[in-house]
Amino acid sequence: MAKKDKQQGHLEQNGGSRLFNIVNYTVFVLITLACIFPFYYLFINTISDNELVRLGRIQLFPQGIHFENYVQVMKIPGILDALFVSVARTVLGTLWTVGGCAFLGYLCTKQEMWLRKVWYRLIIVTMYFSAGLIPWYMNLRMLGFLDNFWVYVIPGLVSPYNVILVKTFIEALPGSLEESATLDGAGYGRVFISIIMPLITPILATLCIFSAVGQWNSFTDTMMLMPSGKYYTLQFLLYKYQNEASSLAALVRNTQDSSSLANVATKQTALSVRMTVAMVVTLPILCVYPFFQRYFVKGIMIGAVKG
């Protein structure tokens, strides 16, 4: 009797687990579709008949597929230069930020560092207090960063949150690894590069995600610090073109030859320009993110719990 009851309870438990898994997977699939659908909808509208898009007839599947929108948008004056600036800013800014935060986080774990607790607390304070937007702008202007590409890189060299992540991660590593290298005569730089960096790859990848996405999506600093337009980024051009899409569509139509202009399906409209520019700006970071995503959870969670 007891054995029968135990088997029945085991079956009920398995049935409950299967039901939970079904509900769980269903919910996550729906959430995933909800996240993916806006990008899918944007993409199918950029490759569909522009007249059907204007009339709102494109819902789930593209119609009248063409890629003329991308060809014409890439001919917009300044967009290739903005693409180069965005890529350079993202790559250099990410490398500098990750390197600076990683080494500073490593130094904050060293007991022998002069006034270690004071410097660490001063870094943390900047997470909660700031001088404000106007002092920030005046400071960068006095330092000569207006219309200077390096304003995208140098001011973001240290991020307090990133320093905290690296410090917590390194403190979870066995101290004996560093001690053996120190006994062999290795200095802090050598220990960091040869021993620490290979061990903290997950958190470095996490910092790369944070920094790269932040650098790629930023446009307010361009708006305030680039008055001459010399180093416009793609995101700022997207912001600008969203407000000037009608005149921009007319400009693109003027650059099209007569045969393509006669085709209503590929004739540029304000809506087609908005959607295509938005897709051009979004696509690169969407392609990069999956390569780092597998490190994300591991990089955040390791070091969070000690013991």
Summary of the structure (lengths in Angstrom):
residues: 307
radius of gyration: 26.2
end to end distance: 44.1
largest distance: 87.6
contacts: 853
relative contact order: 0.13
helix: 74%
strand: 0%
